[in-house]
Amino acid sequence: MADPTETPPALLELTTYLLSKVGKDARNRLAELLAADGLRLHHHAALAALADFGPHTQRDLAVRLRLDPSDLAKAADQLAAAGWLDRTRDAADRRRLTLSLTPAGAARLADLDTLAREVQNDVLAPLAPAERATLHGLLLRLHR
């Protein structure tokens, strides 16, 4: 009898299948580490976007991260409660909130980046440094 965990060879011939499986594994590993601190991937993404691009309105950050605005609002509540981002109301439009990273948020982001890089190193361990660089470059091309 064949190994019940063996992947069908027809699927192993599909690059898109392999990308999805490796990506899902990497995502699950990182999500598990974040969950230990009560965080989700979009918390990390929000902090990273604020660090990389500066303050955003809450709505613009939701668009950038492709998140439902209500999901981002919940995440922003959690991040603000932890002291990792500040929310300020726009003087011209009191309904509009601008989010910005705090120094504590930048420090927390550095910790999250370390976790993400540990997962990345684990997932990419079978590849030599040059192969990792090639893979990264190819994935960037596909992403763009």
C-alpha positions as a Markdown table, in Angstrom:
| # | Residue | x | y | z |
|---|---|---|---|---|
| 1 | Met | 0.0 | 0.0 | 0.0 |
| 2 | Ala | 1.2 | 3.5 | -0.9 |
| 3 | Asp | 2.2 | 6.0 | 1.8 |
| 4 | Pro | -1.1 | 7.9 | 2.6 |
| 5 | Thr | 0.8 | 11.1 | 3.2 |
| 6 | Glu | 2.5 | 11.0 | -0.2 |
| 7 | Thr | 1.7 | 13.9 | -2.5 |
| 8 | Pro | 0.3 | 12.9 | -5.9 |
| 9 | Pro | 3.1 | 13.2 | -8.5 |
| 10 | Ala | 0.7 | 15.2 | -10.8 |
| 11 | Leu | 0.5 | 17.9 | -8.1 |
| 12 | Leu | 4.2 | 18.0 | -7.6 |
| 13 | Glu | 4.5 | 19.0 | -11.3 |
| 14 | Leu | 2.5 | 22.1 | -10.6 |
| 15 | Thr | 4.6 | 25.1 | -9.5 |
| 16 | Thr | 1.5 | 26.9 | -8.3 |
| 17 | Tyr | 0.6 | 23.9 | -6.1 |
| 18 | Leu | 4.1 | 23.9 | -4.6 |
| 19 | Leu | 4.1 | 27.6 | -4.0 |
| 20 | Ser | 0.7 | 27.4 | -2.2 |
| 21 | Lys | 1.8 | 24.5 | 0.0 |
| 22 | Val | 5.2 | 26.1 | 0.9 |
| 23 | Gly | 3.5 | 29.4 | 1.5 |
| 24 | Lys | 0.8 | 27.9 | 3.6 |
| 25 | Asp | 3.3 | 26.1 | 5.7 |
| 26 | Ala | 5.4 | 29.3 | 6.2 |
| 27 | Arg | 2.3 | 31.3 | 7.0 |
| 28 | Asn | 1.0 | 28.7 | 9.5 |
| 29 | Arg | 4.4 | 28.6 | 11.3 |
| 30 | Leu | 4.5 | 32.4 | 11.7 |
| 31 | Ala | 0.8 | 32.6 | 12.7 |
| 32 | Glu | 1.4 | 30.0 | 15.4 |
| 33 | Leu | 4.3 | 32.0 | 16.9 |
| 34 | Leu | 2.3 | 35.3 | 16.7 |
| 35 | Ala | -0.7 | 33.6 | 18.3 |
| 36 | Ala | 1.3 | 32.8 | 21.3 |
| 37 | Asp | 1.4 | 36.5 | 22.0 |
| 38 | Gly | -2.3 | 37.1 | 21.0 |
| 39 | Leu | -1.3 | 38.5 | 17.6 |
| 40 | Arg | -2.2 | 37.8 | 14.0 |
| 41 | Leu | -0.4 | 38.3 | 10.8 |
| 42 | His | -2.3 | 41.5 | 10.1 |
| 43 | His | -1.0 | 43.0 | 13.3 |
| 44 | His | 2.5 | 42.5 | 12.0 |
| 45 | Ala | 1.6 | 43.8 | 8.6 |
| 46 | Ala | 0.0 | 47.0 | 10.1 |
| 47 | Leu | 3.1 | 47.8 | 12.2 |
| 48 | Ala | 5.3 | 47.1 | 9.2 |
| 49 | Ala | 3.3 | 49.4 | 6.9 |
| 50 | Leu | 3.3 | 52.2 | 9.4 |
| 51 | Ala | 7.1 | 51.8 | 9.9 |
| 52 | Asp | 7.8 | 51.7 | 6.1 |
| 53 | Phe | 5.3 | 54.3 | 4.8 |
| 54 | Gly | 4.6 | 56.5 | 7.8 |
| 55 | Pro | 1.2 | 57.5 | 9.3 |
| 56 | His | -1.9 | 56.4 | 7.5 |
| 57 | Thr | -5.6 | 57.1 | 7.9 |
| 58 | Gln | -7.2 | 53.9 | 9.2 |
| 59 | Arg | -9.1 | 53.5 | 5.9 |
| 60 | Asp | -6.0 | 53.9 | 3.8 |
| 61 | Leu | -4.1 | 51.4 | 5.8 |
| 62 | Ala | -7.0 | 48.9 | 5.4 |
| 63 | Val | -6.8 | 49.5 | 1.6 |
| 64 | Arg | -3.0 | 49.1 | 1.6 |
| 65 | Leu | -3.2 | 45.8 | 3.5 |
| 66 | Arg | -6.3 | 44.6 | 1.7 |
| 67 | Leu | -8.1 | 44.1 | 4.9 |
| 68 | Asp | -11.8 | 44.7 | 5.7 |
| 69 | Pro | -12.0 | 48.1 | 7.4 |
| 70 | Ser | -13.7 | 46.6 | 10.4 |
| 71 | Asp | -11.0 | 44.0 | 10.8 |
| 72 | Leu | -8.3 | 46.7 | 10.7 |
| 73 | Ala | -10.3 | 48.8 | 13.2 |
| 74 | Lys | -10.2 | 45.8 | 15.7 |
| 75 | Ala | -6.5 | 45.3 | 15.0 |
| 76 | Ala | -5.8 | 49.0 | 15.6 |
| 77 | Asp | -7.8 | 48.8 | 18.9 |
| 78 | Gln | -5.5 | 46.0 | 20.0 |
| 79 | Leu | -2.3 | 47.7 | 18.8 |
| 80 | Ala | -3.3 | 51.0 | 20.4 |
| 81 | Ala | -4.2 | 49.3 | 23.7 |
| 82 | Ala | -0.7 | 47.7 | 23.7 |
| 83 | Gly | 0.9 | 51.2 | 23.1 |
| 84 | Trp | 2.3 | 50.2 | 19.7 |
| 85 | Leu | 0.4 | 52.8 | 17.7 |
| 86 | Asp | -1.2 | 56.2 | 18.2 |
| 87 | Arg | -4.6 | 57.2 | 16.9 |
| 88 | Thr | -5.3 | 60.9 | 16.3 |
| 89 | Arg | -8.5 | 62.4 | 15.0 |
| 90 | Asp | -8.3 | 64.7 | 11.9 |
| 91 | Ala | -9.2 | 68.2 | 12.9 |
| 92 | Ala | -11.0 | 68.8 | 9.6 |
| 93 | Asp | -13.0 | 65.5 | 9.7 |
| 94 | Arg | -13.5 | 64.1 | 13.2 |
| 95 | Arg | -14.6 | 60.7 | 11.7 |
| 96 | Arg | -11.1 | 60.2 | 10.2 |
| 97 | Leu | -8.4 | 58.5 | 12.4 |
| 98 | Thr | -4.7 | 58.7 | 11.5 |
| 99 | Leu | -2.6 | 55.9 | 12.8 |
| 100 | Ser | 1.1 | 56.2 | 13.6 |
| 101 | Leu | 3.7 | 53.9 | 15.0 |
| 102 | Thr | 5.0 | 54.6 | 18.5 |
| 103 | Pro | 8.6 | 53.9 | 19.7 |
| 104 | Ala | 7.2 | 50.9 | 21.6 |
| 105 | Gly | 5.5 | 49.7 | 18.4 |
| 106 | Ala | 8.8 | 50.0 | 16.5 |
| 107 | Ala | 10.5 | 47.9 | 19.2 |
| 108 | Arg | 7.7 | 45.3 | 19.0 |
| 109 | Leu | 8.0 | 45.3 | 15.2 |
| 110 | Ala | 11.7 | 44.5 | 15.5 |
| 111 | Asp | 10.8 | 41.5 | 17.6 |
| 112 | Leu | 8.1 | 40.4 | 15.1 |
| 113 | Asp | 10.6 | 40.8 | 12.3 |
| 114 | Thr | 13.0 | 38.5 | 14.2 |
| 115 | Leu | 10.3 | 35.9 | 14.5 |
| 116 | Ala | 9.4 | 36.1 | 10.8 |
| 117 | Arg | 13.1 | 35.8 | 9.8 |
| 118 | Glu | 13.5 | 32.7 | 12.0 |
| 119 | Val | 10.5 | 31.1 | 10.2 |
| 120 | Gln | 11.9 | 32.2 | 6.9 |
| 121 | Asn | 15.3 | 30.7 | 7.7 |
| 122 | Asp | 13.7 | 27.4 | 8.8 |
| 123 | Val | 11.5 | 27.1 | 5.7 |
| 124 | Leu | 14.4 | 28.0 | 3.4 |
| 125 | Ala | 17.0 | 25.9 | 5.2 |
| 126 | Pro | 17.3 | 23.4 | 2.3 |
| 127 | Leu | 18.5 | 26.2 | 0.0 |
| 128 | Ala | 21.9 | 27.7 | -0.4 |
| 129 | Pro | 22.2 | 31.5 | 0.1 |
| 130 | Ala | 22.5 | 32.0 | -3.7 |
| 131 | Glu | 19.4 | 29.9 | -4.3 |
| 132 | Arg | 17.5 | 31.9 | -1.6 |
| 133 | Ala | 18.5 | 35.1 | -3.4 |
| 134 | Thr | 17.3 | 33.7 | -6.7 |
| 135 | Leu | 14.0 | 32.5 | -5.3 |
| 136 | His | 13.4 | 35.9 | -3.6 |
| 137 | Gly | 14.1 | 37.7 | -6.9 |
| 138 | Leu | 11.8 | 35.5 | -8.8 |
| 139 | Leu | 9.0 | 35.8 | -6.3 |
| 140 | Leu | 9.4 | 39.6 | -6.3 |
| 141 | Arg | 8.9 | 39.6 | -10.1 |
| 142 | Leu | 5.8 | 37.5 | -9.8 |
| 143 | His | 4.5 | 39.6 | -7.0 |
| 144 | Arg | 4.9 | 42.8 | -9.0 |
